[in-house]
């Protein structure tokens, strides 16, 4: 292994080219054509393949621009310039001209290793140095991208690094996928009980609610009654969100507590799938909202992009961006119940109706109008039964989230030291074993 030889990205690629014109040659269409098109936002927002838009392309263009295993796609323009994605399988998809495709010389270089090199801070520094154009719409040239320099490592060492970092990423992905499944289970139960009223409908037909024991079924009425919101279970009532979730408005200026370490919940942390950042008061430059122990956070910014945060464990000095609304349970409700309200499609649709502002970047909802949203309020006993089922489920979600963050931090710590040759594989494995990964 050599730690002296410096190579460029140009040395490791067989080819580098931009994609198809997004308007004429690879337009996004509504119909299912069987061929999808990868765009910058699909990479920057980590969208799954099934979320990419469909496109219509000629047979010749499909053959030339089909995404193949081990290709790396890099955004060349806009606010996400430099972000990239490794293609893990041959796909029925092409890519548009907002992206650069790198085809790696696989005889000498491991594409997965090169992908991890492109996650490094020194790669990001290179991107910052070559971006040009206006601040709102930076661009980069292919030749400038390919001039990126990094240390050459022997192929066998590349393979080992790729293996160990991929293993960590696979574990992180599995934890996140598990959490997605657990939260889907929670939301399905919430919708069944409190939106579709399935147990009430079953009892009204003289049936035992499916998958429910007798004690829990007894908590639901067997008939409906009229209300301002239509038919609702008898004995339940129409109220507002404020009846179950109290809006917390405690403001704090961390600069007045410069030596205090705050648990900072921010929009960037949420969007990046991260835990709150631990920061000293002197590092936080604007007013924040304090976060009580049992809080649920709901973003008031761009509500067409749901941002709902259920912290698994909140510290003594927790604060959040003022772009979050902070709610705490009221009148016997639970934070799990509130969280499920917020992520429900019906609630998100109602939230959209409250939006003010003329552009996406300035759209907001007013806190008091959110609290005033009407809703059906179930009996306290039914809420408690729901909480009993959901508490251990969300405890597991919190555990998985903490584990994923630990592994993410470990990966980000190992990455620069491995690809620079400063850390050997056996040393990295020892560090992984220490955290029980």
N, C-alpha and C positions, 0 to 999 in steps of 0.2 A: 504494500500500500504506500503510495506517494502522497506526502502532504505538501509538496512543493509545486507540482504542476498545476497551472491555472488554465482552464479552458473556457470557452464561451458557449452559449446556447446554440450558436450557429454550428459548432463542432459536433453536436449530438443529434442534429435533425437531418432527416433525408429531404424534407420539404416543409415549407411554411407558406400558407396561403389563406386569404380571406374567403368568405362564403358567398352565397347567392344573394343577389339583389332582393331586398325584402319586399319590394313593391311589385316588380315585374316577373322575377324568376322564381321566387318562393314566397308568395303572399299567404298570409294566414287566412284560412277559410273556415266556415261553420261546419261544412259537411265532413263526415268521417271518411277521409281518403285512404286511410291505412298508412299514411306517411306523415310524420311529425317534423316540426322545424325547431331546432334549438336556437334560442335568442339570449341576449345578455341577461334579461330579467329572470330567465329560467335558471341561470347559473347563480346570479347574485342573491336570489330568493330561495335557492336550494330546492327548486321544484322537482317533484318526481316526474318520471318519464310520462306517466299518464296525464300530467297537468300541462305538458307542452301542447302548443296549438297544432292543428292539422294544416297541411299545405298541399298545394298542387305543383308538381314539378315534372319536367319532361324526363323520359327514360334516360337520356344522355346525362342530364344534370344530376339525376339520382345516382347514377353510377360514379360520377366524378366527385360528388359531395356527400355520399353516404357516410355516416359516422361508424367508424370501425374500432374494434377493441384496441386499447392502448394508445389511442390518439388523445392529445391534450388540446382543449379549446380555451382560448384566452380572450377576454373582453378587450377591445382596442379603443373604445371611446366611451364617453360619459362618466358619471360618478363612480361606476364600478370598474373603471379601467384597471386591467391587470388581474382581476379575479379569474379563476380558472377551474376547469373540471376535467377529470380523467374519465374517459369512456371505458367501461369495464366489459362491455359485450358489443358485438355487432348489433346495430339498431336499424329499424325501419324509420330512419330519420336523416335529415340533412341539417345544415346550419346556415345562418344568414351572414351578411357581410359586416355585421357588427362584431364578428368573432374572427380570430386567427386560429387556424388548425396547425398543430405541430405533429408531424409524423417522425417518431424517434428511430434512430438507427439501432435496432434491437440486437444486432450482433455484438455491439460494444457497450450499449447502455440499457439499463433497466428503466422502462417508461414510468413505473411506479416510483422509483427513486427520483427520477427527474421531476415528477409531479410534486414530491415532497420538497425538493429544492425550491420549487415555485411557491411554496407556502412560507418560506423563510422571511425574516425581517430584512435581510440584505437584498432579497428579490424585490420586496416592496419598496425599499429605498431606491433601487434602480428604476422602478416604474415611476416613482415621484420625480426622478431626475430627468426623465425623457418625455414626460407628458407635456404637450403643448396645446395651444389654442386658448379659448376663453376659459375662465374659471368654471363656468357652468357646463362647458362641453369640451373637456380635454380629449386629446387624441394622441395616438402614438403610431410611429412607422414600424413596419416589420423589421427593417434592418436595425433600428434602435433597440427593439426588443431582443433580437438575436445577439446583440453585443453584450448582453448580461454575462458577467464573469463569475465563476465559482471554482472551487477546488476539485480537481480530478481524483476520484477514488477507483480502485480496482473493481472490476465487474463483480467479483465474488463478494466484496464488501458492500457494493450497491445492493446486491440481492439480499444480504442479511439485514441491511437497514430497511429496505422495502418491506421485508417480512415482519420485522418487529413493530414498525409503525403501522402497517396495515392491520396487524393483529389488534393493536390498541384501538384503531378506528372502527374495526368490526365490533369490538365489545361495546364501544360507545354507541354505535348505531343500533345494536341489539337492545341496549338499555332504553334508548329513546323510542324505538319501535314498541317495546313492551309498555312504556308509559302511554304511548298513543293508544294502544289497545285498551289499557286500564281506564283511561279517560273516556274512551268511546263507550265502554261498559257503563260507566257512571252516567254519561249523558243519555244513553239509551234508557236506563232505569228512570232517570229524572223525567224524560219525555213521556214515558209510559204512565208514570204515576201522576204527574202534575201538569201535563199539557194535553195528552190524549185521554187521560182518566180511564185507562184500560181496566184497573181493578173494579172501579165503580160500574163500568159497562158490563163486566162479567157478572157481578153480583146482581145487577138489574135484570139479567137474563137467567138468574137462578143458578149460575155456574160458580165454581171455585176459581178465583183468579189464578192464572197459570204461573207455576213456579213460586207460589207464595204459601207459607204455612198459615194455619187457621188463626193464630194469634195476630199476625200482621194483617191478614184479610179482614179481621174484625174491626180494625181501625178505619176502614173505608165504609162510607155509606153505600146503600144499595139503590139510591135514586138521585135524580138531579132536580135542581130548582132554577127558576129564571133569575137573571141578574143583569146588571148594566153591561156585562161582558158576554151575555148569552147564557146558555145552560152551564151550570157549575155543580159540582157535588153538593148535595144537601148538607147544610151545617158549615160549609166553608164560606168564605166571604170575599168580597171585592175590596181591595185596598190599594196601596201604592208600594213601590219598591222601598220607600222610606219606612214602611211599617216593619220590614224585616231586615233592612240594611241601613244603618245610620251613617250619614256622610261625615267623615272626620276632616276637620279643617285646620289642624294644628300646624302653624308655620314656624320654621326655624332657619336662622342664618348660620350655617356652619362656620363661617369666618369669625363669628363671635366665640367659637369654641375650637380654636386653632389646633390644640393638642389632643382633642378628642378624636378617636377613631370611629368613623361612622360606617354603618352597613348601608351602602348606597344602591338603591334600586333605580336603574335608569332605563330609558327607552333603548339605547344601543345594546345594553346588556340583555334585555328581553329579546330583541330582534336577533341577537347572535346566539341565543339559547344558553346564555351564561347565568351563573349565580350573581347576586349583587356583588359589587366591588367594594373592598375595604379601603377607605380613604380617610386621611386625616382632614380635619376641618379646614386647615389652611389650603388644601388642594381643591376644595369645592368652592367654586366661584359665584354661585348664585343661591337664592333662597330655595329651600326645599320644604316638603311636607313631611312631618313626622309620621312614622308608621307604627301603630300599636301592635301588640303581640298577635292578635287574631284577625288581622286585616286581609282584605282582598283588594287588589289594585286593578282599576279599569282605566284604560287610556281614554282621554277626551280628545286626543289628536287623531285626525284621519280615522274616524270610527268605522269606515268601510273596510279597514284592515283590523280585525279583532285582536286586541291586545289585552288579555286578562291574565293576571299573575296571582297565583295562590302560593305564597311562600310557605315552604314546609316547616321552617323554624325561623322566627324573627328575633334578632338580638336586642340588646338594651338600648342601643343608639342607632336605630334604623330610620333612614329618611328615603324619600323618593322624589323623582322629578315632579315638578308642579304640573306636568302634562298628564300625570296619573291622578285619577280620583281615588281617594282612599275610603273604603267602606268597612264597617265593622258590624257584626251581628247585633240585631235588636230584638227584644221581646221573645227570647228563647230560640231564635234561629241559630244556625251554625254557619261557619265560614264555608263548609263544603256545599251547603244548600245555596248560599249566595253565589259561589263560584259557578255552580251548574246553571243558575239563572242567567248569569252573564254570558256564558258560552253557548246558550241555547239559540238556535236560529231565529226563533220568534222574538227574543229580546234584541238580538242584533238588528233585526228588521225594524223594530220600533226605534232603536237608537238612531238609525239612518234618518228617520223622519225629524230628528231634533237638530240635525246638522245646520250650522250657520257658517258663512264664509263663502268666498267666491272661487277659491282655488284649493286644490288638494293640500297644499302646504300650509294653508291658513284655516282649514276647516276644523271646527271644534263643536263640542256639545256643551251646553251650560249645565253646571253641576246640579242646580236646583230642579231643572227640568227633567234630569235623569231620575232624581229621587221621586219626582211626582208621577213617573210612569205607572199606569194602572196595572194591576196584576191580581190573579186569583191567589188567595192566601189559604193554604190548607190548615187543618187542625194542628195544634202543637204536637199532639201525640204522633201524628203521621210524619211530621218533620223529624221528630226524634227517632222514629223507626228508620227513616232514610239516613240520618246521621250515623246510626249504629252500623248500618251496612257499609256506608261510604268511608268512615274514619279509617279503618284498617287498609282499605284500598288506596286511599290517598297517602297514608303513611308509607306504603310501598312505593308509590310514585315519588315521594320525597326522598326515600332512601336511594332509589335508582337515579334520581336527578343528582344527588350528592355524589354518588359513585361515578356517574358520567363526567361530572365536573372535575373530580379528582383525576380521572384518567386523561381528560382533556388537558389539564394543567401539566400532568406528567409528560404527555406527548409533546406539548409545546416547549417543555423544558429540554427534553431529549433531542428534539429535531435539530436545532442549530449545532449542538455539540456532536451529534452523529455525522451530519453531512459535512462538517468541517474537519472531521477526523480527530477531534479532541477527546472523544469518548469511544471506548471499545464496546463491542457487542456484549461481552460478558459483564462489563460494568453496568451497561444499560439494563440487562436482564436482572442484575442484583437490585437495582433501584425499583424495577417493576415488582419484584418479589416482596420488597419491603412494604409496598402499599397494598399487597394482597390482590394484585391485578391478575 
